Amino acid sequence: MADRSGIIRSIGIEEVTALAAGLVVAPGHNPPGEEAATVEVLAQACRLRGMDPIVEDVRPGRPNLRAVLPGGDGPGLLLLGHSDVVPPGEGWTIDPYGGLVRDGRLHGRGAADMKGGLAACLIALGALRRAGVRLSGPVELAITMDEEDQALGVRHYLYGGDRSNFLGCVVAEPTDLQPIIAARGDAYLKVTIIGRAAHAGNPADGRNAIHGAIRVVEDLRDWHAELANAAHPLVGPGTVSVGRIDGGTGPSIVPGECTVIADRRLLPNESGPEALDQLRVRLARLGLEREGLTASAELTLDMPGFETDKQTQLVAALVDAAADAGAGPLPLGGWTAACDGGFLARDAKLPVAVYGPGSVSEQAHRADESVPLEQLLIAARTYALIILDLLGEP
């Protein structure tokens, strides 16, 4: 039987911090999609720990990575993460790619979302390999590109083979070490309003598409307010947020076209096509045709949510492993964000849980992002223990 306490002791804060800092230093923001440098650091870390990574381009220069810890013929366990980070943006008081360690935290873009989680996963696999642990099934670490944009990486991963032969999937996204068993999905909805261009000296000759877009945006705000009345017990209500408007050529031209792009957060039992159908009904009710305008809608991203039964073997093992690793007695929770795990739940029918270091609400996508070093250590130990509990052979 594997020496649990010995394996825990073999996972030290210096090793996981060093790898996480190395990942932060590697650029990888998306858009435009610069994951290759981060993946190279991960690939080298795999090789140093005796694992042969499989690196495969999904788009030119934008690879997925898989690393497998071999086991027996039984079902395995999937650890899932993404290599891309959002662009740094404004407001930083430190170098976003400096990998600064200060005051017990690692600072930099992606420290929480989610290079810290990736480092913890890989360190856990390395510790188990060093210990020579025998497993009843394999452990696969899948690191996908493009999670922050169109989820191209996870869809490529799913289309590349049968991914259903796992006991479950643990997504290493930042949860402040709280086991998450439900997450919202996300749908990008694009509305195109078509009018008629004309000279602004006589605007009545045209049909102003931006005026129609204003009507659409107002209705999307109403939709958001209506959704607040139907909250899910773990993830809260669905939401609608307008993120982008494009229209017009110049002030002297009545705009003939305008687009509105909205983010529609989905409850676990909702889908992107359903949200699109609901939007089309709302657009029809606006009666824009009476103003000489037309409005069409399309779904440009459908990232499913999920909800996992708390009685599943995966959830029970995660709760026990987190407690034994020092995370404390945190309740099962829900996640208002969306993640690639929803695709594994929907398309591979896997039970999915999210668990990782850092805070998605307080650190992810913000200036001066950081993650506590202690959480990196606890996460790495948790991943090692859940593998032992689910797959370790006596």
C-alpha positions as CSV (number, residue, x, y, z in Angstrom):
1,M,0.0,0.0,0.0
2,A,1.2,3.5,-0.9
3,D,2.7,5.5,2.0
4,R,0.2,8.4,2.0
5,S,2.0,10.5,4.6
6,G,5.3,10.0,2.9
7,I,3.9,11.1,-0.5
8,I,2.4,14.2,1.2
9,R,5.8,15.1,2.8
10,S,7.5,14.7,-0.6
11,I,5.4,17.5,-2.0
12,G,7.1,20.7,-0.9
13,I,6.1,24.3,-1.3
14,E,9.4,25.3,-3.0
15,E,8.9,22.8,-5.9
16,V,5.3,23.8,-6.7
17,T,6.1,27.5,-6.3
18,A,9.0,27.3,-8.6
19,L,7.0,25.6,-11.3
20,A,4.1,28.0,-10.9
21,A,6.4,31.0,-11.1
22,G,8.0,29.6,-14.3
23,L,4.6,29.3,-15.9
24,V,3.7,32.9,-15.0
25,V,6.9,34.2,-16.6
26,A,6.0,32.4,-19.8
27,P,3.6,34.5,-21.9
28,G,0.3,33.0,-23.0
29,H,-2.4,35.6,-23.2
30,N,-5.4,35.0,-25.4
31,P,-6.3,36.8,-27.6
32,P,-4.3,36.5,-29.7
33,G,-3.4,33.0,-28.5
34,E,0.2,32.7,-27.3
35,E,0.0,29.4,-25.4
36,A,3.1,27.8,-26.9
37,A,5.6,29.2,-24.5
38,T,3.6,28.1,-21.5
39,V,3.1,24.6,-23.0
40,E,6.9,24.3,-23.5
41,V,7.5,25.0,-19.8
42,L,4.9,22.4,-18.9
43,A,6.4,19.9,-21.4
44,Q,9.9,20.4,-19.9
45,A,8.5,19.9,-16.4
46,C,6.9,16.7,-17.5
47,R,10.1,15.3,-18.9
48,L,12.1,16.3,-15.8
49,R,9.6,14.1,-13.9
50,G,9.9,11.1,-16.2
51,M,6.7,11.7,-18.2
52,D,6.6,12.0,-22.0
53,P,4.1,14.7,-22.8
54,I,2.0,14.6,-26.0
55,V,2.0,18.1,-27.5
56,E,-0.4,18.6,-30.4
57,D,-1.2,21.8,-32.3
58,V,-4.9,22.7,-32.4
59,R,-4.1,25.8,-34.4
60,P,-0.7,26.6,-35.8
61,G,1.6,27.4,-32.8
62,R,-1.3,26.8,-30.3
63,P,-1.0,23.3,-28.8
64,N,-2.8,21.2,-26.3
65,L,-0.7,19.0,-24.0
66,R,-1.5,15.6,-22.5
67,A,0.6,13.8,-19.8
68,V,-0.3,10.4,-18.6
69,L,0.7,8.6,-15.4
70,P,0.3,4.9,-16.4
71,G,-1.9,2.5,-14.4
72,G,-3.8,-0.7,-14.8
73,D,-6.7,-1.5,-17.1
74,G,-9.4,0.0,-14.9
75,P,-11.0,3.4,-15.3
76,G,-8.7,6.3,-14.8
77,L,-8.9,9.9,-13.5
78,L,-8.8,13.1,-15.6
79,L,-7.1,16.3,-14.4
80,L,-8.1,19.2,-16.6
81,G,-6.7,22.7,-17.0
82,H,-6.0,25.4,-19.6
83,S,-2.8,27.1,-20.7
84,D,-4.1,30.5,-21.9
85,V,-4.6,33.6,-19.8
86,V,-6.4,36.8,-20.5
87,P,-4.3,39.8,-21.5
88,P,-2.8,41.8,-18.6
89,G,-4.9,44.9,-19.2
90,E,-4.3,48.1,-17.3
91,G,-3.7,49.0,-13.6
92,W,-0.8,46.7,-12.7
93,T,1.6,47.9,-10.0
94,I,4.1,45.1,-10.7
95,D,5.3,43.2,-13.8
96,P,2.4,40.9,-14.8
97,Y,4.9,38.4,-16.2
98,G,7.6,38.8,-13.5
99,G,6.6,35.8,-11.4
100,L,7.2,37.8,-8.2
101,V,7.0,35.9,-4.9
102,R,6.2,38.2,-2.0
103,D,4.4,38.1,1.3
104,G,3.5,34.5,0.9
105,R,1.9,34.9,-2.6
106,L,2.9,34.4,-6.2
107,H,2.0,37.5,-8.3
108,G,1.4,37.7,-12.0
109,R,-1.1,37.2,-14.8
110,G,-2.4,33.6,-14.6
111,A,-1.1,33.0,-11.0
112,A,-4.6,32.1,-10.0
113,D,-6.3,31.5,-13.3
114,M,-4.8,29.0,-13.7
115,K,-1.1,28.4,-13.9
116,G,-1.0,27.7,-10.1
117,G,-3.5,24.9,-10.6
118,L,-1.5,23.5,-13.5
119,A,1.7,23.5,-11.5
120,A,-0.1,21.7,-8.6
121,C,-1.4,19.0,-10.9
122,L,2.0,18.3,-12.4
123,I,3.8,18.3,-9.1
124,A,1.2,15.8,-7.8
125,L,1.8,13.4,-10.7
126,G,5.6,13.8,-10.3
127,A,5.4,12.8,-6.6
128,L,3.4,9.7,-7.3
129,R,5.7,8.7,-10.1
130,R,8.8,9.1,-7.8
131,A,7.1,7.0,-5.1
132,G,6.5,4.2,-7.6
133,V,2.8,4.0,-6.8
134,R,0.8,1.3,-8.5
135,L,-2.5,2.5,-9.9
136,S,-5.6,0.6,-11.0
137,G,-6.1,3.0,-13.9
138,P,-4.2,5.8,-15.6
139,V,-4.2,9.5,-14.6
140,E,-4.3,11.9,-17.5
141,L,-3.5,15.6,-17.2
142,A,-5.1,17.4,-20.2
143,I,-4.1,21.0,-20.7
144,T,-6.1,22.8,-23.4
145,M,-5.6,26.0,-25.3
146,D,-8.2,28.8,-25.9
147,E,-10.4,28.3,-22.8
148,E,-10.6,32.0,-22.4
149,D,-12.1,32.6,-25.8
150,Q,-13.7,29.9,-28.0
151,A,-12.9,26.7,-26.1
152,L,-11.2,25.3,-29.3
153,G,-8.7,23.2,-27.2
154,V,-11.2,21.2,-25.2
155,R,-13.4,20.5,-28.2
156,H,-10.3,19.3,-30.1
157,Y,-9.5,17.1,-27.1
158,L,-12.9,15.5,-27.0
159,Y,-13.0,14.9,-30.8
160,G,-9.6,13.2,-30.6
161,G,-10.8,10.0,-28.9
162,D,-13.1,8.4,-26.4
163,R,-12.8,10.3,-23.1
164,S,-15.5,8.5,-21.2
165,N,-13.3,5.8,-19.6
166,F,-12.6,7.9,-16.5
167,L,-14.1,7.8,-13.0
168,G,-14.4,11.5,-13.2
169,C,-12.7,14.8,-14.0
170,V,-11.2,17.3,-11.6
171,V,-10.7,20.8,-13.1
172,A,-7.9,22.7,-11.4
173,E,-9.5,26.1,-11.8
174,P,-9.3,28.6,-8.8
175,T,-11.9,27.9,-6.2
176,D,-10.1,28.9,-3.0
177,L,-9.7,25.2,-2.3
178,Q,-13.5,24.8,-2.1
179,P,-14.9,21.6,-3.8
180,I,-17.2,22.8,-6.5
181,I,-19.9,20.5,-7.9
182,A,-21.9,22.9,-10.1
183,A,-20.9,25.6,-12.5
184,R,-22.7,27.9,-14.9
185,G,-22.3,27.6,-18.6
186,D,-21.8,30.5,-21.1
187,A,-23.3,31.4,-24.4
188,Y,-22.1,34.3,-26.6
189,L,-25.0,35.7,-28.5
190,K,-24.4,38.0,-31.5
191,V,-27.3,40.2,-32.7
192,T,-26.9,41.9,-36.1
193,I,-29.3,44.9,-36.9
194,I,-29.6,45.9,-40.5
195,G,-31.0,49.3,-41.6
196,R,-30.3,51.5,-44.5
197,A,-27.4,53.9,-44.8
198,A,-28.1,57.5,-45.8
199,H,-26.6,61.0,-45.7
200,A,-26.9,62.5,-42.2
201,G,-28.1,65.7,-43.6
202,N,-31.4,64.0,-44.3
203,P,-31.5,61.1,-41.8
204,A,-35.1,60.3,-42.7
205,D,-33.8,58.8,-45.9
206,G,-32.1,56.1,-43.9
207,R,-33.0,53.5,-41.3
208,N,-30.6,53.9,-38.3
209,A,-29.3,50.5,-37.2
210,I,-27.7,52.0,-34.0
211,H,-31.2,53.2,-32.9
212,G,-32.4,49.6,-33.3
213,A,-29.3,48.4,-31.3
214,I,-30.3,50.6,-28.5
215,R,-33.7,48.9,-28.4
216,V,-32.0,45.5,-28.3
217,V,-29.6,46.5,-25.5
218,E,-32.5,47.8,-23.4
219,D,-34.3,44.5,-23.9
220,L,-31.2,42.5,-22.9
221,R,-31.1,44.5,-19.7
222,D,-34.7,43.6,-19.1
223,W,-33.8,39.9,-19.7
224,H,-31.0,40.1,-17.2
225,A,-33.5,41.4,-14.5
226,E,-36.0,38.7,-15.3
227,L,-33.4,36.0,-14.9
228,A,-32.6,37.2,-11.4
229,N,-36.0,35.7,-10.3
230,A,-34.9,32.1,-11.0
231,A,-31.7,31.4,-9.1
232,H,-30.0,28.0,-8.9
233,P,-29.3,27.0,-5.3
234,L,-25.5,26.6,-5.9
235,V,-24.6,28.9,-8.9
236,G,-27.2,31.7,-8.6
237,P,-29.2,33.1,-11.5
238,G,-28.4,33.2,-15.1
239,T,-27.2,36.6,-16.4
240,V,-27.0,38.7,-19.5
241,S,-24.2,41.2,-20.1
242,V,-23.6,43.3,-23.2
243,G,-19.8,43.1,-23.9
244,R,-19.4,44.7,-27.3
245,I,-21.2,47.0,-29.8
246,D,-19.9,47.7,-33.3
247,G,-21.7,50.0,-35.7
248,G,-21.5,53.0,-38.0
249,T,-19.0,54.5,-40.4
250,G,-18.8,58.1,-39.4
251,P,-20.9,60.9,-38.0
252,S,-22.1,62.1,-41.4
253,I,-23.6,58.7,-42.3
254,V,-26.8,57.1,-41.0
255,P,-25.5,53.7,-39.9
256,G,-26.9,50.8,-41.9
257,E,-25.6,48.0,-39.7
258,C,-24.8,47.5,-36.0
259,T,-23.9,44.4,-34.0
260,V,-24.4,43.7,-30.3
261,I,-22.6,40.8,-28.6
262,A,-23.9,39.6,-25.2
263,D,-22.6,37.1,-22.7
264,R,-25.5,34.9,-21.4
265,R,-24.5,32.9,-18.4
266,L,-26.4,29.6,-18.3
267,L,-27.7,27.5,-15.5
268,P,-26.6,23.9,-15.4
269,N,-29.9,22.7,-17.0
270,E,-29.8,25.3,-19.8
271,S,-28.0,25.2,-23.2
272,G,-26.8,27.7,-25.6
273,P,-29.3,26.8,-28.4
274,E,-32.1,27.3,-25.9
275,A,-30.8,30.7,-25.0
276,L,-30.6,31.6,-28.7
277,D,-34.2,30.5,-29.2
278,Q,-35.3,32.7,-26.3
279,L,-33.4,35.7,-27.7
280,R,-35.0,35.3,-31.1
281,V,-38.4,35.4,-29.5
282,R,-37.5,38.6,-27.6
283,L,-36.2,40.2,-30.8
284,A,-39.4,39.4,-32.7
285,R,-41.4,41.1,-29.9
286,L,-39.5,44.3,-30.4
287,G,-41.2,44.9,-33.8
288,L,-38.1,46.5,-35.3
289,E,-39.4,45.8,-38.8
290,R,-41.9,48.6,-38.2
291,E,-38.9,51.0,-38.2
292,G,-37.5,49.5,-41.4
293,L,-35.0,47.4,-39.5
294,T,-34.2,43.7,-39.3
295,A,-32.5,41.8,-36.5
296,S,-30.9,38.4,-36.6
297,A,-29.2,36.4,-33.9
298,E,-26.5,33.7,-33.8
299,L,-24.7,31.6,-31.2
300,T,-21.0,32.1,-31.4
301,L,-20.0,30.1,-28.2
302,D,-21.8,27.4,-26.3
303,M,-19.9,26.4,-23.2
304,P,-22.1,24.1,-21.1
305,G,-22.5,24.2,-17.4
306,F,-22.8,21.1,-15.2
307,E,-24.0,19.8,-11.9
308,T,-22.6,16.7,-10.3
309,D,-24.4,14.5,-7.7
310,K,-22.7,15.0,-4.4
311,Q,-23.0,11.3,-3.7
312,T,-20.7,10.3,-6.5
313,Q,-17.4,8.6,-5.8
314,L,-15.4,11.5,-7.3
315,V,-17.0,14.1,-4.9
316,A,-16.6,12.0,-1.8
317,A,-12.9,11.3,-2.6
318,L,-12.2,15.0,-3.3
319,V,-13.8,16.1,0.0
320,D,-11.7,13.6,1.9
321,A,-8.5,14.3,0.0
322,A,-8.9,18.1,0.5
323,A,-9.5,17.7,4.2
324,D,-6.5,15.4,4.6
325,A,-4.3,17.8,2.7
326,G,-5.1,20.6,5.0
327,A,-7.8,22.6,3.1
328,G,-10.2,22.7,6.1
329,P,-13.9,21.7,6.2
330,L,-15.2,23.8,3.3
331,P,-18.8,23.0,2.1
332,L,-19.6,21.8,-1.4
333,G,-20.3,24.8,-3.6
334,G,-21.2,26.2,-7.0
335,W,-19.2,28.4,-9.4
336,T,-20.6,31.4,-11.1
337,A,-17.9,31.2,-13.8
338,A,-17.8,28.7,-16.7
339,C,-15.0,26.2,-17.5
340,D,-14.0,23.5,-19.9
341,G,-15.3,20.9,-17.4
342,G,-18.8,21.5,-18.7
343,F,-17.8,19.9,-22.0
344,L,-16.6,16.8,-20.3
345,A,-19.8,16.5,-18.3
346,R,-22.0,17.0,-21.4
347,D,-20.1,15.2,-24.1
348,A,-18.2,12.5,-22.2
349,K,-20.9,12.1,-19.5
350,L,-18.2,12.3,-16.7
351,P,-18.9,13.5,-13.2
352,V,-17.0,16.7,-12.8
353,A,-15.7,18.7,-9.9
354,V,-13.7,22.0,-9.8
355,Y,-11.0,22.4,-7.2
356,G,-7.9,24.6,-7.2
357,P,-5.8,27.3,-5.6
358,G,-6.6,31.0,-5.8
359,S,-9.9,33.0,-6.1
360,V,-11.8,33.4,-9.4
361,S,-13.8,36.2,-8.0
362,E,-11.1,38.2,-6.2
363,Q,-8.0,37.5,-8.4
364,A,-8.8,36.1,-11.9
365,H,-8.9,38.6,-14.8
366,R,-7.8,41.5,-12.5
367,A,-4.7,43.6,-12.2
368,D,-2.1,42.4,-9.7
369,E,-3.4,38.9,-9.8
370,S,-1.9,36.6,-7.2
371,V,-2.3,33.2,-5.4
372,P,-1.3,32.1,-1.9
373,L,1.7,29.8,-1.8
374,E,0.1,27.7,0.9
375,Q,-2.9,27.0,-1.4
376,L,-0.5,25.8,-4.2
377,L,0.9,23.3,-1.7
378,I,-2.5,22.1,-0.4
379,A,-3.8,21.8,-3.9
380,A,-0.9,19.6,-5.1
381,R,-1.3,17.4,-2.0
382,T,-5.0,17.1,-2.6
383,Y,-4.6,16.0,-6.2
384,A,-2.1,13.4,-5.1
385,L,-4.4,12.1,-2.4
386,I,-7.5,11.9,-4.6
387,I,-5.5,9.9,-7.1
388,L,-4.4,7.5,-4.4
389,D,-7.9,7.2,-2.9
390,L,-9.6,6.5,-6.3
391,L,-6.9,4.5,-8.1
392,G,-4.3,3.4,-5.6
393,E,-3.8,-0.4,-5.4
394,P,-3.1,-2.1,-2.0
